[in-house]
Amino acid sequence: MGKRIALITGAAKGIGKAIVDNFIANDYLVIAVDIDKISEKKLMVQYGEDKIQLAKADISNERTVKLLFEKIVKKYGRLDVLVNNAGIIHDNMIWKMPADDFDSVIKINLKGVWLMCREASKIMKEQKSGRIINIASRAWLGNRGQSNYAASKAGVVALTRVLALELGKYNVLVNAIAPGLIDTPLTQKLEKDVLQKLIEAQPTKTMGKPEDIANLVSFLASEKTQFITGQTIYVDGGKSIGAGI
């Protein structure tokens, strides 16, 4: 059958890049989707066409997503793993948040994931195998200033549970990962005192690494993992237990 094929959104940096690295190390062929074309090209330079393919797609656009999956079916005839990692944030207290900032976050973080899952499910249902892994966030439990983001990620958790019910009998397993404070380009942009407060609120007093997420993605994507579905697994240094500032 050849290499297993994995499609990853938001693949060029941070958690997405760590997932790409992990999959390629495990001999997958990776289809990388990202809006950052410069970082995407770096992936191609690093790995070459025999290990990675680049795909341009606005995941919130229905026609674009359909075309993406049509090309995958035409070229490869199957898809083994979908990792929905792409997402955006527009943080603000609700009384300051423009409606456009709510709409844009929901459009990418929830509708985009739904569209990707819908098209992937058609392929995986037919081939009677597959893994869908949605990157949610510990923030779905609630974060001040993230009414839009938290709502979008809560939707991803609910979507994951529903798809696990719908696709389970077709040997398609659907799970979510809820990262906490992870050392990514996004967190590195925070002011040092703000970041330090967030770290101090962690039971571990540390940040996670993108590789922590990638390792769990690899486990959930593995063909050896056969009886885990509909779950949301936290990778957050214990923050979801209830620790806070």
PyMOL commands that set and color helices and strands:
alter all, ss='L'
color gray80, all
select helices_A, chain A and resi 14-25+37-47+62-76+94-96+99-127+138-141+147-170+187-189+192-200+210-221+239-241
alter helices_A, ss='H'
color red, helices_A
select strands_A, chain A and resi 5-9+29-33+52-55+81-84+130-135+172-179+232-235
alter strands_A, ss='S'
color yellow, strands_A
deselect
rebuild
show_as cartoon
